[in-house]
Each structure stands twice: as C-alpha cells, then as structure tokens.
Amino acid sequence: MSSPPTSVLKGQTALPRDKVQQIGLLNAVNDKYGGVVVDMKEPMDSHIYVPLLRASISQWRQQGKKGVWIKLPIQQANLVEPTVKEGFRYHHAESNYLMLVYWIPDSPDTLPANASHIVGIGAFVMNNKREVLVVKEKHGYFEDKDAWKFPTGVVNQGEDICAAAIREVKEETGIDTEFMEILAFSQTHQQFLGKSDLFFVCMLQPLSFDITKQDSEIKAAQWIPIDEYVNQTYNREHKPFEYIAKICLTKSQSNYGGFSAVHTLTSSGKQPYLYFNGQDFKP
C-alpha cells in the first residue's frame, strides 16, 4: 500500500500543533525576506530527517513563512534525494555544499535566482617607454592563436575587481602593479557553464619591470610597443578586441576619463569599492 501524500506539498493540510511538537523541528533562522534558512551541520539519518522536515514546513506554513533554504554540506549528500522528494529544488552548489529551496505560499515563487554572471578582468599595464605588458597563453581560447593579449582572469568570490587585476598580473607575469582605473567593461552571454560574463578592462601602473612568467599557463610574456599591440592582425579582425585596444591607446595619448576606485562604507560596516569617473567628479 502506498504512503499518503506528505503534508508539506502545496495546498495540503498542515499537521496538528501537538503532532508537530511531538515530532520536533529542524533548527532554522529567519532571513530578511519572510523565509527561513536551515544549515544542516550535524549528520542525520534520512528516516529521522524527513519527519522533521515535514513537521517544520507545516509549522512554517502556519507562521506565514515564504521561502525555505536548506544548506546541505557535502558530507550529508544522503539527504539530497529525500529533500527533493519533499518538493525542494536545486538552487546552487559550491565545492562543499548544495543549496535547495522550497516556496511555501500558493503564489508566484519570488526566490532570487542563482548568480547569473562571472566577473573577469583584463589588465592594461604600460611603462614609461609606452610599452604594454602582454602574454601568450598555453591553454584556452588563445592557445592556437598567434596573438599578444593582456593578462586576464576571473575575480574570486569576495575579491574586489581592483585587487583581482593586481593579483592576475602578478601571477601571470611576476610584475607588481598599482590599480589606477577601469577604462571600459563589456557584457556577453552564454559563456562558461551558460553564465553571462562581465569583463572589466583595468589600467594598472607597473611598480616593477622584470618579467617572471607563470610556466603552467603562460607561453610567453613581454613588454611590446603599444602601437604594435593595437595593430595586431587579431585585433583588427575582432571588433571587441579592436575597441579595447583603441580605448587603451586613446588613454595613453589623451585625457580619457576612466573609473577610479574609492572605498565606501555601508550600514553593515562593509567597505565595498565604488568605481566612478574621478576626473569629472571629486568626492
């Protein structure tokens, strides 16, 4: 004989209060948007977990809660299948956990989607001889292309754009730099793993000049005249790269206004960077 439908599914009757108290509830904290977050830190058998989950959702429904977020560490992968069977869906995964979500009300689901963008940087570094720092990569898109390019990379979680640019230049070429400005940025879609991509062209000032290339990823690294970089065949044949090259050339020749980085303070005490045209606006 099949089991009756669970009480957690939308539109079904909530468990009586005494039944909920008898079974117990999962530990949860309220979020800022009328929902709850469950962080499953301790191991639990699915036969214990499922009744707790059903009772908890029944209670949260009575309380008028909306979204339920359950964070399952990789050590508790045994709870993924039973959680999905109770109506949850995947939201996102990191190296050490999986986040599942459930929308309680009989109304449109307004839970925010997973992060949609990857943030990348390209570093324009020019010395006082009007030479730019460029590399040729061993792997990836540029592996079989005879083209010099700026050091590039992806911004890590919790890392500022300006710090990422400095880090990538140091990793790929051994050159120490100071962040100056963001000169331009682009947005493209359906990139790595189907994500959109925000790519920031950053201008950095070199603090050292002797190159020590990264052997694992970089085939060659050197300083070349900026005109040589701009006039490469690859740049002329690919408009986005041509635009970026000419923007950098314009910056080297005139007063092109990029975006400076200034620390700001939020109500939470965090200090994010605000990027703006520091030539036309002085804080």
VORO-450266 format. One line per field, with one value per residue (C-alpha): residue number from 1; residue in three letters; y, z, x. Coordinates in steps of 0.05 Angstrom, whole numbers, plus 5000, padded with zeros to 4 digits. Last residue first. Layout:
N
num <- (NUM, ...) .
residu <- (ala, ...) .
v <- (Y, ...) .
w <- (Z, ...) .
u <- (X, ...) .
//
This chain:
283
num <- (283, 282, 281, 280, 279, 278, 277, 276, 275, 274, 273, 272, 271, 270, 269, 268, 267, 266, 265, 264, 263, 262, 261, 260, 259, 258, 257, 256, 255, 254, 253, 252, 251, 250, 249, 248, 247, 246, 245, 244, 243, 242, 241, 240, 239, 238, 237, 236, 235, 234, 233, 232, 231, 230, 229, 228, 227, 226, 225, 224, 223, 222, 221, 220, 219, 218, 217, 216, 215, 214, 213, 212, 211, 210, 209, 208, 207, 206, 205, 204, 203, 202, 201, 200, 199, 198, 197, 196, 195, 194, 193, 192, 191, 190, 189, 188, 187, 186, 185, 184, 183, 182, 181, 180, 179, 178, 177, 176, 175, 174, 173, 172, 171, 170, 169, 168, 167, 166, 165, 164, 163, 162, 161, 160, 159, 158, 157, 156, 155, 154, 153, 152, 151, 150, 149, 148, 147, 146, 145, 144, 143, 142, 141, 140, 139, 138, 137, 136, 135, 134, 133, 132, 131, 130, 129, 128, 127, 126, 125, 124, 123, 122, 121, 120, 119, 118, 117, 116, 115, 114, 113, 112, 111, 110, 109, 108, 107, 106, 105, 104, 103, 102, 101, 100, 99, 98, 97, 96, 95, 94, 93, 92, 91, 90, 89, 88, 87, 86, 85, 84, 83, 82, 81, 80, 79, 78, 77, 76, 75, 74, 73, 72, 71, 70, 69, 68, 67, 66, 65, 64, 63, 62, 61, 60, 59, 58, 57, 56, 55, 54, 53, 52, 51, 50, 49, 48, 47, 46, 45, 44, 43, 42, 41, 40, 39, 38, 37, 36, 35, 34, 33, 32, 31, 30, 29, 28, 27, 26, 25, 24, 23, 22, 21, 20, 19, 18, 17, 16, 15, 14, 13, 12, 11, 10, 9, 8, 7, 6, 5, 4, 3, 2, 1) .
residu <- (pro, lys, phe, asp, gln, gly, asn, phe, tyr, leu, tyr, pro, gln, lys, gly, ser, ser, thr, leu, thr, his, val, ala, ser, phe, gly, gly, tyr, asn, ser, gln, ser, lys, thr, leu, cys, ile, lys, ala, ile, tyr, glu, phe, pro, lys, his, glu, arg, asn, tyr, thr, gln, asn, val, tyr, glu, asp, ile, pro, ile, trp, gln, ala, ala, lys, ile, glu, ser, asp, gln, lys, thr, ile, asp, phe, ser, leu, pro, gln, leu, met, cys, val, phe, phe, leu, asp, ser, lys, gly, leu, phe, gln, gln, his, thr, gln, ser, phe, ala, leu, ile, glu, met, phe, glu, thr, asp, ile, gly, thr, glu, glu, lys, val, glu, arg, ile, ala, ala, ala, cys, ile, asp, glu, gly, gln, asn, val, val, gly, thr, pro, phe, lys, trp, ala, asp, lys, asp, glu, phe, tyr, gly, his, lys, glu, lys, val, val, leu, val, glu, arg, lys, asn, asn, met, val, phe, ala, gly, ile, gly, val, ile, his, ser, ala, asn, ala, pro, leu, thr, asp, pro, ser, asp, pro, ile, trp, tyr, val, leu, met, leu, tyr, asn, ser, glu, ala, his, his, tyr, arg, phe, gly, glu, lys, val, thr, pro, glu, val, leu, asn, ala, gln, gln, ile, pro, leu, lys, ile, trp, val, gly, lys, lys, gly, gln, gln, arg, trp, gln, ser, ile, ser, ala, arg, leu, leu, pro, val, tyr, ile, his, ser, asp, met, pro, glu, lys, met, asp, val, val, val, gly, gly, tyr, lys, asp, asn, val, ala, asn, leu, leu, gly, ile, gln, gln, val, lys, asp, arg, pro, leu, ala, thr, gln, gly, lys, leu, val, ser, thr, pro, pro, ser, ser, met) .
v <- (6264, 6295, 6284, 6295, 6266, 6212, 6180, 6126, 6059, 6049, 5998, 5960, 5974, 5932, 5962, 5937, 6008, 6013, 6049, 6069, 6056, 6092, 6061, 6106, 6099, 6122, 6191, 6194, 6252, 6239, 6194, 6133, 6134, 6135, 6074, 6038, 6054, 6033, 5965, 5954, 5973, 5927, 5870, 5877, 5884, 5821, 5823, 5885, 5858, 5791, 5825, 5863, 5939, 5955, 5913, 5941, 6011, 5998, 5979, 5909, 5887, 5812, 5747, 5679, 5611, 5627, 5575, 5529, 5570, 5635, 5688, 5724, 5793, 5848, 5914, 5931, 5981, 5980, 6025, 5990, 6004, 5956, 5929, 5897, 5836, 5818, 5748, 5714, 5642, 5582, 5539, 5587, 5637, 5643, 5719, 5777, 5841, 5890, 5938, 6000, 6040, 6018, 6060, 6063, 5997, 5992, 5938, 5886, 5845, 5770, 5758, 5712, 5711, 5785, 5809, 5765, 5791, 5865, 5856, 5816, 5870, 5923, 5879, 5865, 5793, 5761, 5704, 5705, 5752, 5714, 5725, 5766, 5788, 5830, 5795, 5780, 5740, 5679, 5640, 5566, 5572, 5636, 5604, 5561, 5537, 5558, 5633, 5689, 5749, 5825, 5883, 5948, 5991, 6067, 6074, 6099, 6030, 6008, 5958, 5944, 5887, 5847, 5827, 5776, 5772, 5711, 5727, 5696, 5685, 5636, 5660, 5701, 5669, 5702, 5639, 5661, 5648, 5587, 5601, 5553, 5562, 5510, 5516, 5471, 5494, 5443, 5445, 5438, 5457, 5503, 5486, 5527, 5528, 5456, 5442, 5422, 5385, 5332, 5285, 5335, 5333, 5257, 5257, 5308, 5279, 5225, 5281, 5299, 5302, 5350, 5401, 5410, 5482, 5484, 5549, 5556, 5614, 5641, 5638, 5651, 5621, 5564, 5549, 5550, 5498, 5452, 5461, 5441, 5380, 5354, 5368, 5334, 5273, 5271, 5279, 5220, 5168, 5207, 5195, 5258, 5286, 5354, 5420, 5424, 5499, 5514, 5583, 5612, 5660, 5727, 5766, 5784, 5711, 5674, 5621, 5547, 5485, 5429, 5415, 5363, 5302, 5310, 5386, 5379, 5328, 5373, 5431, 5390, 5379, 5426, 5407, 5404, 5460, 5457, 5395, 5393, 5347, 5286, 5247, 5180, 5122, 5067, 5000) .
w <- (4925, 4862, 4800, 4727, 4734, 4784, 4736, 4780, 4814, 4884, 4925, 4981, 5054, 5098, 5163, 5154, 5142, 5083, 5079, 5013, 4988, 4923, 4857, 4796, 4732, 4666, 4635, 4571, 4578, 4519, 4487, 4533, 4545, 4470, 4461, 4516, 4482, 4415, 4442, 4475, 4410, 4369, 4418, 4412, 4336, 4321, 4255, 4270, 4339, 4311, 4258, 4312, 4305, 4378, 4406, 4359, 4373, 4448, 4440, 4470, 4541, 4549, 4568, 4534, 4539, 4602, 4638, 4679, 4669, 4701, 4673, 4712, 4680, 4705, 4707, 4777, 4804, 4740, 4737, 4725, 4677, 4683, 4627, 4662, 4634, 4657, 4633, 4628, 4651, 4606, 4640, 4613, 4565, 4545, 4548, 4540, 4579, 4568, 4611, 4599, 4627, 4699, 4733, 4770, 4805, 4828, 4799, 4815, 4755, 4764, 4695, 4703, 4778, 4789, 4733, 4759, 4830, 4811, 4769, 4823, 4874, 4831, 4819, 4893, 4917, 4957, 4908, 4860, 4800, 4737, 4696, 4644, 4628, 4564, 4497, 4445, 4387, 4348, 4363, 4379, 4455, 4454, 4473, 4528, 4540, 4533, 4535, 4502, 4546, 4543, 4585, 4546, 4523, 4521, 4546, 4614, 4626, 4607, 4642, 4614, 4656, 4633, 4686, 4692, 4730, 4722, 4718, 4733, 4808, 4828, 4821, 4875, 4908, 4881, 4870, 4847, 4900, 4936, 4992, 5012, 4963, 4972, 4962, 4959, 4970, 4959, 4999, 4998, 4929, 4917, 4893, 4871, 4875, 4870, 4880, 4941, 4936, 4991, 4941, 4931, 5006, 5006, 4948, 4977, 5048, 5034, 5008, 5081, 5079, 5020, 5066, 5057, 5061, 5063, 5043, 5055, 5022, 5048, 5122, 5142, 5212, 5196, 5134, 5176, 5224, 5167, 5137, 5202, 5212, 5142, 5151, 5219, 5191, 5134, 5177, 5224, 5169, 5128, 5181, 5206, 5207, 5241, 5204, 5166, 5158, 5153, 5129, 5137, 5098, 5107, 5068, 5119, 5136, 5197, 5228, 5228, 5271, 5245, 5284, 5332, 5322, 5384, 5378, 5306, 5326, 5381, 5331, 5282, 5215, 5159, 5107, 5035, 4983, 4969, 4990, 5061, 5089, 5052, 5007, 5036, 5032, 4980, 5000) .
u <- (5689, 5718, 5676, 5698, 5767, 5747, 5699, 5668, 5680, 5653, 5692, 5659, 5674, 5627, 5602, 5531, 5506, 5554, 5621, 5653, 5724, 5741, 5761, 5771, 5731, 5762, 5765, 5806, 5854, 5899, 5951, 5956, 5881, 5869, 5913, 5875, 5809, 5839, 5859, 5791, 5755, 5799, 5788, 5713, 5718, 5757, 5796, 5837, 5854, 5877, 5921, 5959, 5956, 5940, 5996, 6048, 6024, 6032, 6105, 6118, 6135, 6140, 6105, 6108, 6074, 6035, 5993, 6038, 6102, 6077, 6123, 6177, 6181, 6228, 6190, 6168, 6116, 6075, 6013, 5948, 5890, 5832, 5788, 5728, 5692, 5622, 5603, 5536, 5532, 5518, 5571, 5625, 5593, 5521, 5521, 5568, 5576, 5633, 5673, 5714, 5773, 5772, 5825, 5891, 5908, 5981, 6026, 6078, 6101, 6111, 6080, 6019, 6010, 6028, 5983, 5926, 5934, 5934, 5872, 5837, 5851, 5818, 5757, 5749, 5751, 5694, 5687, 5746, 5750, 5767, 5830, 5867, 5937, 5932, 5938, 5991, 5965, 5987, 5924, 5927, 5921, 5881, 5814, 5843, 5914, 5987, 5972, 6011, 6024, 6026, 6053, 6049, 6106, 6099, 6171, 6144, 6111, 6041, 5996, 5926, 5898, 5837, 5787, 5731, 5665, 5620, 5546, 5478, 5482, 5427, 5356, 5322, 5261, 5198, 5155, 5086, 5032, 5005, 5055, 5112, 5169, 5224, 5299, 5360, 5432, 5488, 5553, 5629, 5652, 5593, 5523, 5463, 5387, 5366, 5292, 5251, 5185, 5192, 5224, 5279, 5295, 5294, 5344, 5392, 5395, 5448, 5493, 5505, 5581, 5575, 5543, 5467, 5441, 5366, 5331, 5257, 5219, 5153, 5136, 5064, 5072, 5024, 5066, 5129, 5099, 5079, 5147, 5180, 5136, 5153, 5227, 5229, 5192, 5243, 5306, 5297, 5290, 5342, 5394, 5427, 5498, 5505, 5514, 5448, 5441, 5366, 5347, 5278, 5233, 5200, 5251, 5305, 5320, 5294, 5338, 5327, 5338, 5294, 5231, 5204, 5160, 5116, 5112, 5089, 5036, 5011, 5005, 4964, 5000, 4982, 4930, 4953, 4954, 5028, 5065, 5090, 5035, 5061, 5016, 4994, 5042, 5029, 5000) .
//
